[in-house]
Amino acid sequence: MNQQNREPREAVRQRVLIVDDTLANIEILYKILQADYDVFFAKNGPDGLRVVQREMPDLVLLDIMMPEMDGYQVCAALKADPATAAIPVIFITAMGSEEDETRGLESGAIDYLTKPISPPIVKARVRNHLELKRNRDLLEALGRELTEKNEALKRLAREDGLTALANRRHFDEMLDLELKRAFRSRQPLSLLLLDVDYFKRYNDHYGHVAGDGCLRLLGATLRSTFMRAGDVSARYGGEEFAVILPETPPDKALLLAEKLRQKVLDQAVPHAGSEVAQVVSVSIGVVGAQVEGERTPQWFLAQADRALYLAKEKGRNQVTLAELNN
């Protein structure tokens, strides 16, 4: 009955805690179980709860009639704590009436054995309940693993593998969603389209590995610039990126775009093939408007793309705001 420090779960046998105020009862149960399990004990309810917190046993064998804190109270405390609620409890007691057994089971115990105990029955009940717990723990672990893998797959489905920004598919979904939300709330929405100036020359001069590094750095710059809840930065395709700015009027979007352009310049990534700067730069097209019936995702994209084209026509490394007729 050595209460040693707990080793990793995979290195030990299943653990059983006996809580009984009579040492003779503990010794009987220990002799029945010690060959198959690691057995711990406590002689009163408060000590039993402390051992549970320290050892986290797989099963508790619990007497009912104990001083200071009876078995019902111990069981209730275990079930009230999320950390211990799943530990199965078997009452082993001299209280053998139907009412006592009903109360014990209703308090959260998984089984109820009466004294004097039968060693074969105790062994069988303990074995069966521990096997059920082992299987339940395994299912829960598999469930957690499956949930984690599903979350990872969902993340991969909406994330660009190179930049860790939203991918084109997720961007399209979010643009449609944000436009609908803006239409209902009567709030403006802005959209940025940008690409790296002379990126093909960058790749040709420095190589594709460096080109990928440049795009990853731009992705990080986008994440650090657009940090509000609801802002969506995405890799739109190749060296082209997009940003959705909910509840943002065009003048504010213009300022944010200029902030981004300057931050990219401040990275000071050398670009020997650029005709507009000695470092990597971006051109940005901006559109911002109230969302109305004809202003669909395609409309916003077309306006931002036209503004981006004008930014390039005017010399690149600059921001252009789309001029709307109304």
Secondary structure, DSSP 8 states (H G I E B T S, - for coil): --------GGGS--EEEEE-S-HHHHHHHHHHHTTTSEEEEESSHHHHHHHHHHH--SEEEE-S--SSS-HHHHHHHHHHSTTTTTS-EEEEES--SHHHHHHHHHTT-SEEEESS--HHHHHHHHHHHHHHHHHHHHHHHHHHHHHHHHHHHHHHHHB-TTT-SB-HHHHHHHHHHHHHHHHHHT-EEEEEEEEETTHHHHHHHH-HHHHHHHHHHHHHHHHHH--STT-EEEEEETTEEEEEEET--HHHHHHHHHHHHHHHHHT--B-TT-SS-SB--EEEEEEEEE--TT--HHHHHHHHHHHHHHHHHTTSSSEEE-----
